Amino acid sequence: MRQFASMFLVFLLSLGCPLAQADTLKVLTTGAYKGVLMALVPDFEARTGHKLEVLNDTAGALTRRIGAGETFDVLVLTPGGLKAPGEKGKVLPDSITPLARAAIGVAVRAGADAPAIGTVEEFRLAVLNAKKVAYIDPAAGGSSGIYLDGLFQRMGLAQAVRAKAVLVPGGLVATRLVSGEADLAIHQISEILPVQGAQLVGPLPEAIQNYTTYAGAISPNAANPQAARELLATLSGAQAQQILRTQGMLAPR
């Protein structure tokens, strides 16, 4: 049987038939989109034979890592975050593909009383009444942390929040509820839902809501450009659109 397989391989090569090559694609993604990506990994790997190595970080940290020379095959980042890599030739401009939108939500520890946050004033009171408020450290470059820092300033809450802020350098903010370090967490909904022991209260009121868009792009030095483009097609396809909803995200506009 082994001899037959070897002879068949030689026969294919003699005809000039290309052989399928399985590669490992390195994917860098923001934390907000990681859940969607990981949900698609098993099917993509089984269907294509390629493996995915998925690494996540904040948008700002990924931008710095790429600027410092870190390599990748596929990158999922905000359109703003993709600007610098695009200008430096680190992503293919024609490969940039909108993938999803994420909204910011409020969470408490599972079983705790959920504050009213349906209006801007109710959200304001919820923040003021909380003992400790956890959110992404703006200095870490997380999209929600940067937005919330500005929002608290506009709402006149900056000083009050600063005194009780639990600034998270990256990862899942809602874990600070489970650990008891905070009693209110504000983060993108897609990063609240995976945390066991945390309970989503709801999204920010629409008047102060901030939607972050995520897009995918391919490196010009991708090990297997065809496989990288196939992955992007998967991330923007019908199956991904269904998974977005289960992960608390919305389709891109």
PAZAPA-4460 file (N, C-alpha, C; in steps of 0.05 Angstrom, whole numbers, plus 32768, in hexadecimal, padded with zeros to 4 digits):
% residues 253
    n_x    n_y    n_z   ca_x   ca_y   ca_z    c_x    c_y    c_z   seq   type   mol
   8011   7FE8   8000   8000   8000   8000   8012   8019   8000     1      M     A
   8027   8018   8011   8039   802F   8012   8047   8033   7FF7     2      R     A
   804F   801D   7FEB   805C   801F   7FD1   8049   802B   7FBC     3      Q     A
   8030   8023   7FBD   801C   802E   7FAA   8019   804C   7FAE     4      F     A
   8018   8055   7FC8   8015   8071   7FCD   802D   8081   7FC3     5      A     A
   8045   8076   7FC6   805D   8083   7FBC   805D   8085   7F9E     6      S     A
   8054   8070   7F90   8052   8070   7F73   803E   8084   7F69     7      M     A
   8028   8086   7F78   8013   809A   7F71   801D   80B6   7F74     8      F     A
   802C   80BB   7F89   8038   80D5   7F8D   804A   80DD   7F76     9      L     A
   805B   80CA   7F6E   806E   80CF   7F58   805E   80D5   7F3E    10      V     A
   8048   80C6   7F3B   8037   80CA   7F23   802B   80E6   7F22    11      F     A
   8021   80F0   7F3A   8016   810B   7F3B   802B   8120   7F35    12      L     A
   8043   811C   7F40   8058   812F   7F3B   8060   8130   7F1E    13      L     A
   8060   8118   7F11   8068   8117   7EF5   8054   8126   7EE4    14      S     A
   803B   8128   7EED   8026   8136   7EDE   8026   8154   7EE4    15      L     A
   8037   815C   7EF8   8038   8178   7EFF   8021   8180   7F11    16      G     A
   8014   816D   7F1E   7FFD   8173   7F2F   8007   817F   7F4A    17      C     A
   7FFC   8197   7F52   8005   81A2   7F6B   7FF9   8192   7F82    18      P     A
   8009   818F   7F97   8000   8181   7FAF   7FF7   8194   7FC4    19      L     A
   7FE1   818D   7FD1   7FD6   819F   7FE6   7FEB   81A1   7FFC    20      A     A
   7FEF   81B9   8005   8002   81BD   801B   7FF4   81C8   8033    21      Q     A
   7FF7   81BA   8049   7FEB   81C3   8062   7FFE   81D4   8071    22      A     A
   7FF5   81EB   807A   8006   81FE   8088   7FF9   8206   80A2    23      D     A
   8009   8211   80B4   7FFE   821D   80CC   7FFD   823C   80C8    24      T     A
   7FE6   8247   80CA   7FE2   8264   80C7   7FE2   8271   80E2    25      L     A
   7FF3   8285   80E5   7FF4   8294   80FE   7FE1   82AB   80FC    26      K     A
   7FCE   82AC   810E   7FB9   82C0   810E   7FBB   82D2   8127    27      V     A
   7FBE   82EC   8123   7FBE   82FF   8139   7FA3   830C   813A    28      L     A
   7F96   830D   8151   7F7B   8318   8153   7F77   8327   816D    29      T     A
   7F66   833B   816C   7F5E   8348   8185   7F4D   8335   8195    30      T     A
   7F4C   8339   81B0   7F3D   8327   81C1   7F20   8326   81BB    31      G     A
   7F14   833D   81B2   7EF7   833E   81AE   7EEF   832A   8198    32      A     A
   7F00   8326   8184   7EF8   8314   816E   7F01   82F7   8172    33      Y     A
   7F11   82F2   8186   7F1D   82D8   818A   7F08   82C2   818B    34      K     A
   7EF2   82C7   8199   7EDD   82B2   819D   7ED2   82A9   8182    35      G     A
   7ECD   82BC   8170   7EC2   82B5   8156   7ED7   82A4   8147    36      V     A
   7EF0   82AD   8147   7F05   829F   8139   7F08   8282   8143    37      L     A
   7F09   827F   815E   7F0D   8265   8169   7EF6   8252   8163    38      M     A
   7EDE   825D   8161   7EC7   824C   815A   7EC8   8241   813E    39      A     A
   7ED7   824F   812D   7EDA   8247   8111   7EF2   8236   810B    40      L     A
   7F04   8234   811F   7F1D   8226   811B   7F19   8208   8114    41      V     A
   7F09   81F9   8123   7F07   81DC   811D   7EFE   81D6   8101    42      P     A
   7EE9   81E4   80F8   7EDE   81DF   80DD   7EF3   81E7   80C8    43      D     A
   7F00   81FE   80CB   7F14   8207   80B8   7F2B   81F3   80B6    44      F     A
   7F35   81EA   80CC   7F4B   81D7   80CC   7F43   81BC   80C0    45      E     A
   7F2B   81B3   80C6   7F22   8199   80BB   7F1D   819B   809D    46      A     A
   7F13   81B2   8094   7F0C   81B5   8078   7F24   81BA   8066    47      R     A
   7F38   81C8   8071   7F4F   81D0   8060   7F68   81C1   8066    48      T     A
   7F6B   81B5   807D   7F83   81A8   8085   7F98   81BA   8091    49      G     A
   7F93   81D5   8090   7FA5   81E8   809B   7FA0   81EB   80B9    50      H     A
   7FB4   81F2   80C8   7FB1   81F6   80E5   7FB2   8214   80EA    51      K     A
   7FA5   821D   8100   7FA5   8239   8107   7FB2   823C   8123    52      L     A
   7FC5   824E   8124   7FD1   8256   813E   7FC6   8272   8144    53      E     A
   7FB4   8274   8158   7FA6   828D   815E   7FB2   829A   8176    54      V     A
   7FBA   82B3   8174   7FC5   82C2   818A   7FB5   82DC   818C    55      L     A
   7FAE   82E4   81A4   7F9E   82FC   81A7   7FAB   8310   81BA    56      N     A
   7FA4   832A   81B6   7FAE   8340   81C7   7F9C   8357   81C2    57      D     A
   7FA1   836D   81D1   7F92   8386   81CC   7F9A   8391   81B0    58      T     A
   7F88   83A2   81A6   7F8E   83AE   818C   7FA8   83BE   818C    59      A     A
   7FAC   83CE   81A1   7FC5   83DD   81A3   7FDD   83CC   81A5    60      G     A
   7FDB   83B7   81B5   7FF2   83A5   81B8   7FF9   8396   819E    61      A     A
   7FE5   838E   818F   7FEA   8381   8176   7FF8   8394   8163    62      L     A
   7FEF   83AD   8162   7FFB   83C1   8150   8019   83C4   8157    63      T     A
   801F   83C5   8171   803B   83C8   817A   804B   83AF   8173    64      R     A
   803F   8397   8177   804E   837E   8171   8054   837C   8153    65      R     A
   8042   8384   8143   8047   8382   8126   805B   8397   811E    66      I     A
   8059   83AF   812A   806D   83C4   8125   8089   83BB   812D    67      G     A
   808B   83AA   8141   80A5   83A1   814A   80AF   8389   813A    68      A     A
   809F   8380   8127   80A9   836C   8115   809C   8350   8117    69      G     A
   8088   834D   8129   807C   8333   812C   806E   832B   8111    70      E     A
   8072   8312   8109   8066   8309   80F0   804B   82FB   80F5    71      T     A
   803C   82F9   80E0   8021   82ED   80E1   8019   82E6   80C5    72      F     A
   8004   82D6   80C3   7FF8   82D0   80A9   7FDE   82E0   80A5    73      D     A
   7FCD   82E0   80BA   7FB4   82EF   80BA   7FB1   8300   80D3    74      V     A
   7FA7   8318   80CF   7FA5   832A   80E6   7F88   8334   80E8    75      L     A
   7F7C   8333   8100   7F62   833E   8105   7F65   8356   8118    76      V     A
   7F5D   836D   810E   7F62   8386   811D   7F4C   839A   8116    77      L     A
   7F4C   83B0   8124   7F3A   83C6   811C   7F44   83D3   8102    78      T     A
   7F32   83DE   80F2   7F3C   83EC   80DA   7F51   8402   80E0    79      P     A
   7F4D   8410   80F7   7F61   8424   80FE   7F7B   8417   8105    80      G     A
   7F7A   83FF   8112   7F93   83F1   8119   7FA1   83E6   8101    81      G     A
   7F92   83E1   80EC   7F9E   83D6   80D3   7FAB   83EC   80C2    82      L     A
   7FA6   8405   80C9   7FB1   841B   80B9   7FCF   841B   80B9    83      K     A
   7FDC   841A   80D1   7FF9   841B   80D2   8006   8403   80C5    84      A     A
   7FFD   83EA   80CA   8009   83D4   80BC   8005   83D6   809E    85      P     A
   7FEE   83E1   8095   7FEA   83E4   8078   7FFD   83F8   806C    86      G     A
   8002   840E   807A   8014   8422   8070   8031   8418   806F    87      E     A
   8038   8405   8080   8053   83FA   8081   8056   83E0   8070    88      K     A
   8040   83DA   8061   8042   83C2   8050   8040   83A8   805E    89      G     A
   8036   83A8   8077   8035   838F   8086   801B   837F   8082    90      K     A
   8007   838C   8075   7FEF   837E   806D   7FE9   8385   8050    91      V     A
   7FDB   8373   8042   7FD3   8378   8026   7FB9   8389   8026    92      L     A
   7FBA   83A2   801C   7FA2   83B3   801C   7F8A   83A6   8010    93      P     A
   7F8D   8397   7FFA   7F76   838C   7FED   7F6A   8374   7FFC    94      D     A
   7F78   836B   8012   7F6E   8354   8021   7F5C   835D   8038    95      S     A
   7F5C   8377   803F   7F4D   8380   8057   7F2F   837A   8054    96      I     A
   7F25   836B   8067   7F09   8361   8066   7EFA   8367   8080    97      T     A
   7EE4   8377   807F   7ED5   837B   8098   7EC9   8361   80A2    98      P     A
   7ECB   835C   80BC   7EC2   8343   80C7   7EAC   8345   80DC    99      L     A
   7EAC   8359   80ED   7E99   835A   8103   7E99   8375   8111   100      A     A
   7E84   8379   8121   7E83   8391   8133   7E7E   8387   814F   101      R     A
   7E89   8395   8162   7E85   838E   817F   7E7B   83A6   818E   102      A     A
   7E68   83A1   819F   7E5D   83B6   81B1   7E68   83B2   81CD   103      A     A
   7E67   83C8   81DC   7E70   83C7   81F8   7E59   83C1   820A   104      I     A
   7E5E   83B0   821E   7E49   83A9   8231   7E52   83AB   824E   105      G     A
   7E3F   83A8   8260   7E44   83AA   827D   7E3E   838E   8289   106      V     A
   7E4F   8386   829C   7E4B   836C   82A9   7E4E   836E   82C7   107      A     A
   7E42   835C   82D5   7E46   8359   82F2   7E4C   833B   82F8   108      V     A
   7E53   8335   8310   7E57   8319   8317   7E3D   830A   8317   109      R     A
   7E3D   82F2   830D   7E25   82E1   830B   7E17   82E0   8326   110      A     A
   7DFD   82E5   8327   7DEE   82E5   8340   7DEC   82FF   834E   111      G     A
   7DFD   8313   8346   7DFC   832D   8353   7DE5   833D   8347   112      A     A
   7DDC   8351   8356   7DC6   8362   834C   7DD1   8372   8334   113      D     A
   7DC1   8372   831F   7DC9   8380   8306   7DBE   839C   8307   114      A     A
   7DD0   83B0   8304   7DC6   83CC   8304   7DB7   83D2   82EA   115      P     A
   7DA6   83E6   82EB   7D99   83F0   82D3   7DAD   8400   82C3   116      A     A
   7DAE   83FA   82A9   7DC1   8409   8297   7DB3   8411   827D   117      I     A
   7D98   8411   827D   7D8A   8415   8264   7D8C   8432   8259   118      G     A
   7D91   8445   826A   7D95   8460   8262   7DB1   846A   8269   119      T     A
   7DB8   8481   825E   7DD3   848C   8264   7DD4   8493   8282   120      V     A
   7DBF   849E   828D   7DBF   84A5   82AA   7DC1   848C   82BB   121      E     A
   7DB3   8477   82B4   7DB4   845E   82C3   7DD1   8452   82C2   122      E     A
   7DDD   8453   82AB   7DF9   844A   82A8   7E0B   845B   82BA   123      F     A
   7E07   8474   82BA   7E17   8486   82CA   7E15   847F   82E8   124      R     A
   7DFD   847A   82F1   7DF8   8473   830D   7E05   8457   8314   125      L     A
   7E03   8445   8300   7E0F   842A   8304   7E2D   842C   8309   126      A     A
   7E3A   843D   82F9   7E57   8441   82FC   7E5D   844E   8316   127      V     A
   7E4E   8463   831E   7E53   8471   8337   7E4E   845F   834F   128      L     A
   7E3A   844E   834D   7E33   843D   8364   7E45   8424   8367   129      N     A
   7E54   841E   8352   7E66   8406   8353   7E7D   840C   8366   130      A     A
   7E86   83F8   8374   7E9E   83FB   8385   7EB8   83FA   8375   131      K     A
   7EB9   83E8   8362   7ED0   83E5   8350   7EC6   83E0   8334   132      K     A
   7ED2   83EF   8321   7ECA   83ED   8305   7EE1   83E3   82F4   133      V     A
   7EDE   83CC   82E7   7EF3   83C0   82D7   7EEF   83C6   82BA   134      A     A
   7F04   83CE   82AD   7F04   83D1   8290   7F21   83D0   8285   135      Y     A
   7F24   83CE   826C   7F3F   83CC   8260   7F4F   83E6   8265   136      I     A
   7F68   83E3   826C   7F79   83FA   8270   7F7D   8407   8255   137      D     A
   7F76   8421   8252   7F7A   842E   8239   7F97   842E   822F   138      P     A
   7FA9   842D   8242   7FC6   842D   823B   7FCE   8413   822D   139      A     A
   7FBE   83FE   8231   7FC4   83E5   8224   7FBB   83E4   8207   140      A     A
   7FAB   83F8   81FF   7FA3   83FA   81E3   7F8A   83EB   81DC   141      G     A
   7F7A   83E2   81F0   7F61   83D5   81EB   7F4C   83E9   81E2   142      G     A
   7F3D   83E2   81CD   7F29   83F5   81C1   7F15   83FE   81D5   143      S     A
   7F0A   83EC   81E5   7EF5   83F4   81F8   7F00   8405   820E   144      S     A
   7F18   83FF   8217   7F24   8410   822D   7F29   842C   8224   145      G     A
   7F33   8430   820C   7F37   844B   8201   7F1D   845A   81FF   146      I     A
   7F08   844C   81F5   7EEE   845A   81F2   7EE3   8461   820D   147      Y     A
   7EE4   844E   8220   7ED8   8453   823B   7EE6   846A   8249   148      L     A
   7F00   846B   8246   7F0F   8481   8253   7F05   849C   824A   149      D     A
   7F00   849E   8230   7EF5   84B7   8225   7ED8   84BB   822E   150      G     A
   7EC9   84A6   822F   7EAC   84A8   8236   7EAA   84B2   8253   151      L     A
   7EB9   84A6   8265   7EB8   84AF   8281   7EBF   84CD   8284   152      F     A
   7ED2   84D6   8274   7ED9   84F2   8275   7EC2   8503   826B   153      Q     A
   7EB5   84FB   8255   7E9E   850B   824A   7E87   850B   825D   154      R     A
   7E83   84F5   826C   7E6D   84F3   827F   7E73   84FF   829A   155      M     A
   7E8B   850A   829E   7E92   8515   82B7   7E98   8501   82CD   156      G     A
   7E9F   84E8   82C4   7EA3   84D2   82D7   7EC0   84CB   82DB   157      L     A
   7ED1   84D8   82CC   7EEE   84D0   82CC   7EFA   84CF   82E8   158      A     A
   7EF6   84E3   82F8   7F02   84E3   8312   7EF7   84CD   8324   159      Q     A
   7EDC   84C9   8323   7ECF   84B5   8334   7ED8   8499   832C   160      A     A
   7EDB   8494   8311   7EE3   847A   8308   7F00   8475   830E   161      V     A
   7F10   8489   830B   7F2D   8486   830F   7F33   847B   832B   162      R     A
   7F23   8483   833F   7F27   847B   835A   7F20   845E   835F   163      A     A
   7F11   8452   834E   7F08   8436   8353   7F0C   8424   833A   164      K     A
   7F1B   842D   8327   7F1F   841E   830E   7F31   8406   8313   165      A     A
   7F2A   83F0   8307   7F3B   83D8   8306   7F43   83D6   82E8   166      V     A
   7F5B   83E0   82E2   7F64   83E1   82C6   7F71   83C6   82BF   167      L     A
   7F66   83BA   82AA   7F6F   839F   82A1   7F81   83A3   8289   168      V     A
   7F99   8398   828A   7FAC   839C   8273   7FA5   838E   825A   169      P     A
   7F94   837A   825C   7F8C   836B   8245   7F7D   8352   824E   170      G     A
   7F6F   8344   823B   7F61   832C   8243   7F44   8332   8249   171      G     A
   7F38   8320   8259   7F1B   8322   825E   7F16   8332   8278   172      L     A
   7F0B   8349   8275   7F07   835B   828C   7EF4   834F   82A0   173      V     A
   7EE0   8340   8297   7ECB   8336   82A9   7ED6   8322   82BD   174      A     A
   7EEE   8317   82B8   7EFA   8305   82CC   7EFF   8314   82E7   175      T     A
   7F01   832E   82E6   7F05   833D   82FE   7EEC   833D   8310   176      R     A
   7ED5   8337   8304   7EBC   8334   8313   7EBD   831A   8322   177      L     A
   7EC6   8305   8315   7EC7   82EA   8321   7EDB   82EA   8338   178      V     A
   7EF1   82F8   8334   7F06   82F8   8349   7EFF   830A   8361   179      S     A
   7EEA   831B   835D   7EE2   832D   8372   7EF1   8348   8372   180      G     A
   7F01   834C   835E   7F10   8366   835D   7EFF   837D   8354   181      E     A
   7EE8   8377   8347   7ED6   838C   833E   7EB9   8382   8340   182      A     A
   7EA7   8395   8342   7E8B   838D   8343   7E7C   8397   8329   183      D     A
   7E8A   83A5   8318   7E7F   83AE   82FE   7E95   83AC   82E9   184      L     A
   7E8F   839F   82D3   7EA3   839D   82BD   7E96   83A8   82A4   185      A     A
   7EA6   83B7   8295   7E9D   83C2   827C   7EB0   83BA   8266   186      I     A
   7EA7   83AC   8252   7EB8   83A1   823E   7EA7   839A   8226   187      H     A
   7EB4   8392   8210   7EA5   838A   81F9   7E96   8370   81FF   188      Q     A
   7E7D   836F   81F6   7E6B   8359   81FD   7E77   833E   81F5   189      I     A
   7E85   833D   81DF   7E91   8323   81D6   7EA6   8319   81E9   190      S     A
   7EB1   832B   81FA   7EC5   8323   820D   7EB9   8320   822A   191      E     A
   7EA0   8326   822D   7E92   8321   8246   7E86   8305   8246   192      I     A
   7E79   82FE   8230   7E6A   82E5   822F   7E7A   82CC   8235   193      L     A
   7E94   82CA   822E   7EA3   82B1   8234   7EAA   82AD   8251   194      P     A
   7EA6   82C2   8262   7EB0   82C0   827D   7E9B   82B3   828F   195      V     A
   7EA1   829B   8298   7E8F   828D   82AA   7E8F   829B   82C6   196      Q     A
   7E78   82A0   82D0   7E76   82AD   82EA   7E71   82CB   82E7   197      G     A
   7E70   82D4   82CE   7E69   82F0   82C8   7E4E   82F1   82BA   198      A     A
   7E3F   8306   82BF   7E24   8309   82B4   7E22   8323   82A4   199      Q     A
   7E1B   8321   828B   7E17   8338   827A   7DFE   8346   8282   200      L     A
   7E00   8360   8289   7DE8   8370   8290   7DDB   837A   8276   201      V     A
   7DEC   8383   8264   7DE2   838D   824A   7DF5   839F   823D   202      G     A
   7DEF   83A9   8225   7E01   83BB   8217   7DFF   83D8   8223   203      P     A
   7E12   83E8   821D   7E10   8404   8224   7DF8   8410   8216   204      L     A
   7DEC   8425   8222   7DD6   8432   8214   7DDF   843C   81F8   205      P     A
   7DCE   843A   81E5   7DD6   8440   81C9   7DE2   845C   81C6   206      E     A
   7DD9   846F   81D6   7DE3   848B   81D4   7E01   848D   81DA   207      A     A
   7E0B   847A   81EA   7E28   847A   81F1   7E36   8461   81E9   208      I     A
   7E28   8451   81D8   7E34   8438   81CF   7E4B   843D   81BB   209      Q     A
   7E5E   842B   81BB   7E74   842D   81A8   7E78   8411   819B   210      N     A
   7E75   8410   8181   7E79   83F7   8172   7E95   83F7   8166   211      Y     A
   7EA3   83E2   816C   7EBE   83DF   8160   7EBC   83CB   8149   212      T     A
   7EC6   83D3   8132   7EC7   83C2   811B   7EE1   83B3   8119   213      T     A
   7EDF   839A   8111   7EF7   838A   810D   7EF9   8380   80F1   214      Y     A
   7F12   8380   80E7   7F17   8377   80CB   7F2E   8365   80CB   215      A     A
   7F2F   8354   80B6   7F46   8342   80B3   7F57   834A   809B   216      G     A
   7F70   8343   809C   7F83   8349   8087   7F99   8334   8086   217      A     A
   7FA6   8333   806F   7FBA   831E   806A   7FD6   832B   8068   218      I     A
   7FEA   831E   8073   8005   8327   8070   800F   8322   8054   219      S     A
   801F   8335   8048   802B   832F   802E   803F   8318   802F   220      P     A
   8047   8311   8047   805B   82FB   804B   804E   82E2   8055   221      N     A
   8034   82DF   8052   8025   82C8   805C   8032   82AE   8050   222      A     A
   8035   829A   8061   8041   8281   8059   8031   8274   8042   223      A     A
   8016   8276   8044   8005   826B   8030   7FEF   827F   802A   224      N     A
   7FF3   8291   8017   7FE0   82A7   8012   7FC4   829C   800B   225      P     A
   7FC3   8286   7FFC   7FA9   827B   7FF4   7F99   8272   800D   226      Q     A
   7FA7   8264   801F   7F9A   825B   8038   7F92   8273   8049   227      A     A
   7FA2   8288   804A   7F9C   82A0   805A   7F83   82AD   804F   228      A     A
   7F81   82AE   8034   7F68   82BA   8028   7F50   82A8   802D   229      R     A
   7F55   828E   802D   7F3E   827C   8033   7F34   8280   8050   230      E     A
   7F47   8285   8062   7F3F   828A   807E   7F2F   82A4   807F   231      L     A
   7F38   82B9   8072   7F28   82D2   8072   7F0D   82CE   8066   232      L     A
   7F0A   82BE   8051   7EF0   82B8   8045   7EDE   82AA   8059   233      A     A
   7EEA   8298   8069   7EDB   8289   807E   7ED2   829D   8093   234      T     A
   7EE3   82AF   809C   7EDC   82C2   80B1   7EC7   82D6   80A9   235      L     A
   7EC4   82DA   808F   7EAF   82EC   8085   7E97   82DE   8079   236      S     A
   7E97   82C3   807B   7E82   82B3   806E   7E69   82B0   807F   237      G     A
   7E56   82A0   8074   7E3C   829C   8081   7E3F   828F   809C   238      A     A
   7E50   827B   809F   7E54   826D   80B8   7E5D   8280   80CE   239      Q     A
   7E70   8292   80C7   7E7A   82A5   80DA   7E65   82B9   80E3   240      A     A
   7E53   82C0   80D0   7E3E   82D3   80D7   7E2B   82C7   80EC   241      Q     A
   7E26   82AD   80EB   7E16   82A0   80FF   7E24   829F   811A   242      Q     A
   7E3E   829A   811A   7E4E   8298   8132   7E50   82B3   8140   243      I     A
   7E51   82C9   8130   7E53   82E4   813C   7E3E   82E8   8151   244      L     A
   7E25   82E1   814A   7E0F   82E6   815D   7E13   82D7   8177   245      R     A
   7E1D   82BE   8176   7E20   82AE   818E   7E37   82B9   819F   246      T     A
   7E49   82C9   8193   7E60   82D4   81A1   7E5B   82F1   81A9   247      Q     A
   7E42   82FB   81A6   7E3B   8316   81AE   7E46   832B   819C   248      G     A
   7E4B   8324   8182   7E54   8338   816F   7E40   833C   8159   249      M     A
   7E44   8351   8149   7E32   8358   8133   7E41   8357   8119   250      L     A
   7E31   8354   8103   7E3D   8353   80E9   7E48   836F   80E2   251      A     A
   7E5D   8370   80D2   7E68   838B   80CB   7E55   839A   80B8   252      P     A
   7E58   83B4   80B8   7E47   83C4   80A6   7E56   83CB   808D   253      R     A
***
